Amino acid sequence: MLKFSFCGVLIALLGVWALAQAPVEITVWWHTGQVAELEVITALVEEFNASQNEIRVRLVNIPEAEYTAQVRAAGLAGKLPDLLDLDGPTMANFVWNGWLIPLDPYVSDELRADLLPSIIAQGTYPPDGKLYAIGMVDSGLAIWGNRNYLERAGVRIPAGVDDAWTLNEFEDALKKLAALPEVEWPLDLKLGYGIGEWYTYGFSPIIQAFGGDLINRTTWRAQGTLDGIASVLGMTLFQHWIKEGWVVPASAGDDAFYGKKTAALAWVGHWMYGPHSQGLGEDLVLIPMPKLGAGCRAATGMGTWCWGITSTSKHPEAAWKFLEYLLKPENILRFVAANGAVPGRKSAIAQSELYGPDGKLRVFAEQLLTIAVPRPVHPAYPVITSAFAEAVQNIMAGADVYEELHKAAIKIDQDIEENAGYPPFGG
C-alpha cells in the first residue's frame, strides 16, 4: 500500500513537472489581406515558435471583409484571442469597450523613442494617455506624378516636403497638365475605391490643411468644426476640382495614371508603388502633399493595422514577447518588402532602401514625421468616418458643401450624445 501511494505521488509530481515544462500557447488573430503579407506573418510565427520552447503561437487567419465584425462579436462574448491585429482607427472603440490593455508596462524607453510619432499617436487613448496599440508599419498619402508629363507641361517638381506646392501652384499644375493632348484628367483621386474609409483617409487631409477637422479634439463635438468655415473651404475646393473636370471619374477604372496614362497625377498612398513603378518606370516621381490652406500648410493621411493585447488574455506577457519579436527592425523590414508600407521604427527606416535617406519613397517617411494627422482617436470613429464619407459622396455629386458637412456633424454629435459623451471623453 505504501509502495502504491509513493508511485501515485511520483506520477502526480511528474505530471505537474510536465505541465510546468509545457509551452504556453497564445492565439493570434490576423486579418487576411494581401497574400504577401500573410506569407510573411506566417513565416514569422513559425520562426518564433522554432526559436524557443516557452511560447507557442497559434495564428488564426480571418478574411479582412469579416474581420472587424468578428472582433466585435468576440469582444461582446468575451472570447477574444491573446493578441489582436486591428485597424488603427478602431482602437479607441475597442479600448472604450474594455477589450484592450495598456502596453506601457511592456514598452521600453528605447523602443518608445524609436517608434514613429504617428505610430504612438495612432495607438494612444486620449483620456488616459496610455498606449494600447503598436503598428509594425504605418501608411502614407502623397501625390504620384508622371515626370514626362510634368516636364513637358513646365510644372515644377518639388524637391521635398519643405518644397511642396502651394495651392496656386497645384491648381496651375492641374491646368497645364490638362492641356496636354494625352491627358484626359490631370488628377486621379481614386474615386473608384468607392464610398468608405478611403474618403476619410484620402480627403480629410484637405480640410485639415485649411485648419478644419472631422471633430473638435478638445470638446469632442463635430458641429462648429466639421461644418466650420475651414472645413467648408476645404471641401469646396475639392468640389471645385471635380466641377472643373480635373478628376478621374469612378467609372474610368483604376489604371488611368499607371496603365492608360490618361491621368498625370495620382493622389493615393504608398500601396500603389508596385503598379505605379511597373507602369511608369523612370517616369514615376513622388510629390509631397500640397500646402492648400491659407497658412500654407499641408496634411497627410496616416494610420494602418496594428497590434493590441486583449483584456481577456491569460498570458499577456507571452503575447508581448511575440509582439516584441514582430517589432524587431529586421522583421519590420521583411513586412515592408511584402507590402511596401512605411517602417514603424526610425531604426528600420534608416535601413530601408525605399524609405531611407536616399530612398524613392522617402517623402512618405518625412511626412509622417512632420505633417501627419491621425484620424480621430475616439470611440465614435465608426460613425465619424461613415458620416463624413456620405457627405463626401454627396458633395462630389454637386450638393451644397455646408449643408452636407452640417448634416454629418449633427449625425456624429447625436451618436456621441446617445452614448452620454462616451465617458471618460465627456458626458
Secondary structure by P-SEA (a helix, b strand, c coil): caaaaaaaaaaaaaaaaaaaabbbbbbbbbccccaaaaaaaaaaaaaaaaacccbbbbbbbccccaaaaaaaaaaaacccccbbbbcccaaaaaaaacccccccccccaaaaaaccaaaaaaaccccccccccccccccbbbbbbcaaaaaaabbbbbccccccccaaaaaaaaaaaaacccccccccccccccccaaaaaccaaaaaaaccccccccccccccccccaaaaaaaaaaaaaaaacccccccccccccccccccccccccccaaaaaaaaccccbbbbccccccccbbbbbbbcccbbbbbcccccaaaaaaaaaaaacaaaaaaaaaacccccccaaaaaaccccccccccaaaaaaaaccccccccccaaaaaaaaaaaaaaaaaacccaaaaaaaaaaaaaaaaaaacccccccc
